[in-house]
Every structure is written in structure tokens, then in C-alpha cells.
Amino acid sequence: MNTAYPVFSILISTKDRKEDLLFTLKKNDYILNRNDVECIVFDDGSIDGTFQAVKSQFPKVKLFRNETSKGYLFCRNRMLAITKANYAISLDDDAHFVTDNCLEIIEKKFIENPNCGLIAFRIFWGRTLPDFIETSEKAEQVRGFVGCGHVWKIETWNLIPNYPEWFVFYGEEEFASYQLYKIDKAIIYEPSILLHHRVDVVSRKKHKDYQLRLRRSLRSGWYLYFLFYPWSMIPHKIIYSLWIQLKNKTFNGDFEATVAIFQAIFDVLINFPKLVKNSNRLSENELKKFQEIPIAKIFWKPNK
């Protein structure tokens, strides 16, 4: 297919995960070699030779690099600004497509659903893909998506604010989901496209960044309340959320989690001016209708 610009752009942000990234690129090599596809990799200050390895092994990949890390969301915003493709596919560096004809499905789905701004994929999280990967799930509208596997209609992405880089990590997909709802654009979950996210979720609590991840996860939820909820509902939501965290973690002796909780509170206080400035509140009726949409399909598990 001869086009002035690619139809599809695969966007991958990475930092110091050379082997994971190279594996992903090799698994998706049959897609990357298509004439209607570009792949953009943004190296966020890696020191493990990622940039050089990709440049030598995958010369068709469009490489960008921050000499010092500027953050995951900076990279995602930059790549979405760079691409001229119709559809921008976001992948984590440790995630690859299992479905062979995924691009044809993506384009067909967007054409059939002109109000769709984003398609979310079915994602299996785990080191090893199960033998049985079929599903009886049907495509449906959902109210959220997962960062490691989705595709934007660039025309729609350009209608909403960029991912908030001060979130750093966690919550940016929910931020975008609210913004899409405010402009009446739908998120469609498409289970016929399967993505393998090669990560052991259960073991994450044992990782050294458990406290940092929890801190960012908690504060992002609180950020979203202040950005999108009616003022009258925020105090109850914050107090209830805080009580649940204290009850389930602090009162059970989880010291790391307790520190993370209070760090998250401090983050909200520091960023409160940004929360007010960037708010795009839903009315109570809008929020009620939004919450009636099925939740994001984050984890898929086989029926057999």
C-alpha cells in the first residue's frame, strides 16, 4: 500500500528494559515490516544499551531518546504528537500481539463505529500464554482502557488534553477516559484482538518499588476525584477511600503502605492548584451515566 503517511503507528516507550523490548519487536516483526505501518520507540534515558541495540537490529524503527529521563507520560505525549498515522497503537515494551490480523480488525472497527475514539484490546497478563486463548466475549463499549494495549484514533486524540505528565504514572488512562466521555466519544473493548503482557502481577508487591507504585496509584485516584467529580461528592469519596486504605493496610501492619498513603496525601496537597486549574467536572447526572457504562476490561483469563 502506497500512502503519504502510514495508516498505523506502533508507539513504545521504554527505559532500561532492552531484552523485553527486543523480544517485543521480534514478536511483532511481521507487523513492523508492513508498508502501512511505522514503529516509534522512545528511549527515556536508558543506560543499558537499548538505543544502540534497537538501531542496529531494527533499522526501520523510528528512534527518539531523552538523554535523561523525562517520564513515561512525556514520552507518550511526544510520540502521539509526532505520528502522522490515522491510528496510534500504544504498547508496553513487554507486550506483543497474539492476533495475526489485528490491524485489519482495528481499521474495520473504527470505520464501523465513527463515534469510537479508542479501541481497547483483550490482554493476558502473565509470563506464559495459556494454551487456550479463545474467548466468547463480544465487543462492547466500556468506560476505560489499559495503557499497555490500546489504539487511538488520532483525530480524536487531538480533541482532548494531553496526558497529565505530573501524574507521572497511573491514572492517565482514566484521565483520558473522562475527557473522551466529555466530548461524547466511545471506548470500544475489542476481544478479538489478544495482547500478551509478559508480566507477573502477583509478584509486584514483593518488588522494591511496591511503596512507590502504591503511592502513585492512590494519589492518581484522588487526583481524578478533584479533576472530574462534582465538588459536593468529593469529601465523601476521599474520606471513604482513605478509611479503606488505613483499614486494609495500616491496621494490618503494612508499614510501607502506610508511608505511601501519607505521601499520596501530601502529593494531593502540593498539586491542588493544578487540580483546580485543569478540572473538567461532570455533573452528577453525567457522572451517573458514565458509571453505568461497563468498567474497563483489564485482565483476561481463559475459560478453560
N, C-alpha and C positions, 0 to 999 in steps of 0.2 A: 504494500500500500504506500503510495507516494503522497505525503502530506507535508505542508509547510511546517507544521508543528506536530509533535507526537500527540496521539489520542490519549494515551495513558502515561502517567508518570508514577514511578515507584519511589517513594521517599523513605529514607532510612537515616535516622540519627544514631550515632554510636560514640562510645568512649571506652577505650581500653578493653575491648572485647573482640579482639582480632579474629580469634578462631571461630567464635559464634557467628560473626559477620561473614567470614569467608564461606562457612558452611551454608549459611542462608543464601548467599549469592550463587553458590554452586547448585543448590537445590532448585533455584528459580532461574537457572541459566537459560532454559528453553524459552522463558518469557522475555528475558532481557535482550535476547538476540532478535526479537521481532522488530520490524521496521517502524511499527506504530507505537513503540514503547521506548521511553527513556528511564534511566535509573539515576537518581540523585542520592549520593551518600554525603552526609555532613559529619565530619570528624570533629568532635568537640574537645580538642586539646589532648588527644591520646598520646601516650608515651610508650606504647607497646609495638610501634611499627605498623599500625593499622593503615595509615595513609599510603605508605610505600607499598605495602602488600596488595592493597586494592588496585593501586595504579598499575602495578606490574602484571597482576593476574586477570584484571578485568578492565582493560583499557577503554571500553565503551562507556563505563560508568562516569558520570559527571561528578567530580570530587570537589568538595569545599572543606575548608578547615579553619577552625579557631585555634590560634597558637596557644591561648589559654582558655579554659572552659568558660563559656557564657551561658550554659544551661540548656537542658533538653527543649524547653519551650522556645527559646531563642532560635534554636536550630529548626524546629518545626515551622515556626512563623516564617523564617527566611526561605526555607525550601518551598513553602506554599506561595511565597511572593515571586520566587524565581521561575517556577514552571509555567509553561505556556500550553500545557496539555488541557484537554477537556475534563479529565478525571484524574485526581491525585490519590494514589493508594498509599496509605501510611502503614508501614510495617516496623516492628521492633527488629533489632539486629539478631534476635534469636527466634524468629518466627518465619515460616515459609508456607507457601501454598501447597495443599494436597490435591486440590481440584485442578484438573488439566485445563479445562476450558473456562477458567474464571473470568477472563477479560470479556469474552463474548456474553457471559451471563450479566456482567456489570453493565455493559453498554445497553443490552436489551432491557434490563430492569429500569435504567434511567429513562429510556425512550418511552417505555410503557407507563411510567409514573412521572409525568412532568413536574409534579409538585414535590418530588423527592429531592432532598438536598444532600443526603448522605446515606450510604449503604453500609450496614454493619455485618461482619462475617460470623459464621459459626466457628468457634475457637475451642480446640482441645488443648488444655494446659497439662503438661506432663513431659517427662523425659522421653518416654517411648509411646509412639502412636499405637492405639489398640488395633487388634485385628479386624474388628467390626466397626466400620466407620459410616454405615448408612444411617439415615435418620428419617423419621416420619414427620418431622416438624415442617410447618409451612411458613412461607414468607408472611411477615406482618409488621405493622407499624409499632415501633417501640419509642420510649422516651429517652433513651441514652445509648451509648456505644462505648467500645473499648479502644484505647489508644493503639494497642499493638496490632489491630487488624480492622481497617475500615477504609472507605473510599469517599472522597469529597467530589461533588460536582463543583468545579472551580467557580463557575458562575455564581453559585450560592455562597461559597466561602467568602467571596468578595463583598457580600452584602452584610456581613456581620463583623464585629470587632475581632482582632487577633486574639490568640490565646494569651491570657494574662501572665506575662513572664514572671511576675512577682509571686505567683503561686508556686513556682519552682518545679514541683512535681506533685501529682494528684489533683483532681478536681477540675482540670482543664476541659475534659470531655463533658462533664456536667455543665460547666460554664457555656460551652458551645451549644449544648442541647437546649438550654433555656433560651439562648439567643435565636436558635432556629425556630423554636416554638413562637417566639415573639413576632417573627416575620412569616408565620404560617407555612413553614417548610417542614416536611416529614422526614423522619429517620426510618428506614426500612431494614429490618433484620432479614437477611437472605441466607437460609441454612444450606442451600445447595452449594455454597462456596465454603469449603472447610480449610481452616488455617491451623497449622501445628505450632503452638507456642511452647518451645522446649525449655520449660522452667518447672522446678519443683516448688510449688507454692507452700506446701506444708512446712518445708524446712526453712522458710524465710524467717520465722520467729527466732530461729537459732543463729541467724546471721548477725554480724556485728552492727549492721545498720538498722536493726529492729526498732530501736528508740527513735531514730531519725525518720524512718518511714511512718511510724505511728504518729509522730508529731505533725508531719506534713498532711497525713490523711485526716486527722482530727481538725486541724485548722482550715483545711480546704472546705470541709463540710460546713464549718461556722462561717467562713467567708461567703459561701453560697447563700446562706440564710440572709446575711446582710445585703447582698447584691440583688437578690430576686424576690424575697418574701415580703409581704406587706408588713409594715412596721408593727402592727398590732399583734402579729403572730410570732415575732422573733424572740421576745423574752422567754416565752414558754418553751419554744424549741431549743434554745440554748441551755436553759436550766435542766430540762429533761435529758438532753444529750450529755451534759456534764455529769449529772447524777448517775446515769448508766455507766459511764466510764469509771467513775470512782467506785461504784458498787462492784463492777466486774473485775476491775484491775487493782485499784489501790487497796480496797478492803480484803483482797485476796493475796496481798503481799508482793505485787508486781512493782518493784521499785523503779525499774526502767520506764514502765508505762506511766507511772505517777509523774516522773520528771517530764516525760513527753507531754502529758496533759497540761501541766502548768506552763511549759514552753509554748504550747499552742495558744493558750490564753494570752500570753504576752505578745505573740505574733499578731493576734487579732487586734489588740490594743494599739500596737505600733502601726498597723496598716489600716486602721479605722478611717482616716481621711481618704484613702484610695477606695475603700469600700463604698463610702458615701458618693464620691465623685463618679465612680463607674457603675453605679447601680442602674438597673433596668427592671424595675419591680413589676411583678404580676399582680393583678387584682386578686382578691380572694376567689372570685369566680373563675378567673383564668387559671389560677393555681389548682383549683379543684378539678377542672377539666384536664389539665396537664397530668395530674396524678391518676386520672382514670385510664391513661394510656399505659399499656403493659410496660413493665420495667425492662431495662437493658438485659439482653441475653449475654451474660459474661462468660460463664463456664458451661461447656457442653460435655456431657458424659454419655457414652453409648448405652443403649437399652439392653444390650446383651453383654 
